[in-house]
Amino acid sequence: MKKVFLIAKFNDTTKKIYNTLSSDFDIRLGSDKIYVILGIMEIEKPDFILISLKGLDSWHHNIFMKINESYPDIPVLCYGTTAEQEPFKMHADTYRFHCMEPTPDKSALAASIHDILNKSGAANANGANTEEAKVNMLAPESVSGGETKRSILLVDDDPVQLRAVRAMLQDKYKVLMSTSGTEALILLGKQIPDMIFLDYNMPVCDGRQTLKMIREFEPAKNIPVVFLTGIGNKAHIEMVLKLNPAGYLLKPVKQETLFDIIAEVLG
């Protein structure tokens, strides 16, 4: 029987999920506290991670980052309504976690988990070891004609801004997203993008500090970085330009200007 680790706040939804799945899987119930989650998983590694989004909020974003960082080979399913998924959509997309909305059919969740586990097992059986699987998961996407999409990393603490810029780019580019400088460095350890758009005015680790870390990270030091800033006065722009970025854009970003600077930087 496969071992499923359920990450959730303790509520009625958690009880229903537990009761629904207990006959199909060996369910291990965690909590919504990251230190508890990682502590349990160090002792007993599960085959599958199920995250119930009911009751989770912005304080729980680090759960997604830590799971991807520490256990990238374990399949993850985020379970919740469209509204519950929305705050975490960018993380789920970036880390390629599966998402599912609740249905009246009680067997649907178990069927989805079985399906994901079967596909994950088939992928490992057909190619490969865990490291190869991680590389494949992060491989560049292709567009019609066999051309490879260039990849662009967006770093911004504002989820609304991230989604807006992603929507402008996603048809032509593979878009990676991060809500902090430290999370961006974790992503760069897994894949090197062709270009980075970096918010200058972030809390804790701002754009200046993040750019410094990027340039100190050998595999990423030559990636062109374009600053995004909401401050348009001359003194601020001069300060930004002293850091020698590949360029800068003022918010709100216009799609035409975005494509122009990508063409200028990437050719």
Phi, psi and omega in degrees: 000127182292145183264119180248126179262118182262114177261121186192159165285149179280108180207184182297324179298319179299317179298317181296317179298314181301312181294324181293322187264346189297336179277341181259334187223160172274097187274127174248119186269122177260215177215193177256014179261122187299323181292329176289316181302308182293325179296316179293318184290335175293326181283318186217104183283125181276170175272339188206145177242126177246123179251114173276120186276354181299118177089354178280152180221194186300337179291346184262007180301326183294340177300315182295314181297315183292321178296314180296322181290316187269330185224060184292345182269353181267126179295144184232135175239125176264123188244115179177169179293170178304316180295322179289330179284329190306314181295340185248005187300318183294324177292315180300319180293315183296316184269359180060041172282150176280152178228146181210138175267147178299146176229161177296338181283109184295335182277350186295320181295313179298320180296320179295318179296315177301317182297314180296318178297319180296318179293321179295318179294321179294322180296318180292321182292328183273347182212334194177175181285172185298320183295320178295322180298320180294321179296316180297320181298329183258011182293148179301145178280159179248154174248174183302143181093000176085000179289149180265133177290136171288151183250141182229131177260127175256127179238113182200138180279356181261108182299327179295316178297317179301313182294324181294315181288322177301318181298326179289330190258335197296338178286333184251340186226155169278122187250123172255150183224148178213144182259005178202163178295319181293321177294324178298320179295324177297316179296322179294335176289344181255327181206138178261115179282171178279338186198154179231133167256120190238121176293129182282324188258070177253149177286161177066283179249098186280183183298322179299312180294320180296317178299320178299316180295321179298317182286342176271350179267106191311311183295340186248001191296336183259007178292129177293130182242126177249126180280142168251129180219145178264002182251121187253009182285156187301315183299318181294315181297319177298321179295319178297315184292336178295341179276000178056051174286171177286347179167181175211151177230143176271140174277151353289144185280136175261141185300318181298317179294323179299312180293325179298315183286329175295316179298321181293319184279316185267341180084000000 
